[in-house]
Amino acid sequence: MVIRETLNRTDPFEARVATALALEKMGPLLPQALVAPVVDFLVAREALGDRNASVRKAMLNAGIAIVDLHGGEAVTSLMKTFEEYLGRSGPSSETADFIKEAVVIVSNFTRIAYIADLISFSAGWLVTSTPKTLGSRRSLIASSMRSTRRPSLSSLQ
């Protein structure tokens, strides 16, 4: 169904980018009880698959920031969300591809955050190896990973 009034309207993607930036900045203040619902918003509600590349990048950064801070404590519920999404069958679409790529990245951060909690170590070193591992098919993922780089292992010693 097409609504005539919306045909010539520009996409208000800036509001969605602002939402992602707010989620990212609120990460340290986010109560543990809200971590799983926020990740559900990013994955199941398809915020990671937005039609606008700037929104996708900002949502991915928000997801990484939240998982980096809270992933170790919420690993069970987060991994369940990721595995359910990746295990879904259905028609392939560009949105689904964007989300799957982002879920692979965020789920890797969740695993590393969990391990980091166990050994009290920063998970940032993963950022340098993840683009090579994934093959970096899309520039969105590659540029997002570059913008979230953290210190390498050698700089922490």
N, C-alpha and C positions, 0 to 999 in steps of 0.2 A: 504494500500500500504506500503510495507516494502522497505526501502532504505538500500541497502547492506552496505554502508559505515557507517551507524549508528548502526549496530547490535552489535559491540563489544565496542562501546564507553561508557565510564562511564557517569553517570548522573552529569551534572555540577550544582548540587543543591546549592553549595556554593555561586554562583552568585545570585541565587534567595534569599538566606538568607541575603546576603549583601544588596539586594534591600529592603527587609523588614526592616532591621536595619536602612537603610538610611531614609525610610519613617517614622519610629518611631522617629529618632533623629531630623528630619526636622519638626516634629509636631508643635513646638512652632513658627516656621517661616512660616508655611503653611498659605497662604491667605485664607480667608473664601470662596472665589469663587472656590478653588480647593478641598475643603473638600468632597463635594458630588462626584466629579469624582474619587477621591482616594478610597472612600468607594465603589463606583461602580466597580472599578478595583478589590478590595478585594472580593466582592460578585459576581457580574455578570460575571466577567472574571475569576472567580473561583480560585483566589490566595489563599483563605482560605481553599481550598480543594486540595492543591498540593499533589502529590504522595509521597513526602518526609516529614516525621514527623517534622524534624527540620525546614523546610520551613513553614509548617502549624503553628507551634508554634510561629515562628518569625513574620509571617503575622498577627496572632491573637494579639500578643503583640503590633504590629504597629497600628492595628485597635483600640484597647483599648486606647492606648496613644492618638491617634488623636481624638477619641470621647470624651475622658476625657477632652481634651483641648477645643474642638470646638463643641461638641455635643449639648450643650444648645442653641447655636446660630443657628445651622443647623438642629434642631430636625425634622422639617416638611419634608425636603427632605430626610434625613437619614431614618426616619421611613417609608417613602414611599418605598424606596429601599428595606428595610428589609421585609416589609409586602408583596411586590410583589414577592420577592424570596420565602418566606415561603408559599405563596399562590399558587405557581406554581404546576401544576400537571405534572406528567411524571413518567417514570420508575425510581425506586429507585436505587441508586448506592452508592458505598463507598464515592466517591467524594461529592455527594449531601448530604450524611449524615454528613460528616465532615463540610461542609459549613453551613448546618442547625444548627448544634450545636454551631458553632462559631457565627452565626448570632443571635442566642438567647442570647448569652453572650454579644455581642457588642450592641445589641438593648437595653438590660437592662441597660448598661452603658449610652446609649444615653438618656433614660428616666431619669435616676438619674442625669446625667449632666444637663439636662433641669431643673429639680427640684432644683438642687444645685445652678444653676444660679438665680433661683427665690428667694431662701432663703440664698444665699451666704454661702454655706456650702460645704465641700468636700464630694465627692461621694465615697471615698475609702472604707468605711465600707461595701459596698455591696460585696466586694471581699470575705469577711469571710463567708457570708451566701450563696453565689451563688453555690458553689460546692454541698452543701447539697440539695439545691432546685432542681438542675438539675440531681442529682443522680450520677453525675460524671462517666458516663458510660465509657468514654475513658480516658486513662491516659494522652493524649495530653491536654485535657481540664483541668484536675486536676493539672498537672504540670505547665501549663501556668498560672492558677489562683494563684498558690503558688508563682510563680516568679514575679507576679505583685502586691503582697500584699502592701497595704498602711496602715497607722496608723488606729487603731480602734477608735471608738468614745471616749472611756475612756481616751486614750492617748492625745486627742485633748483638753480635759477640763483642 
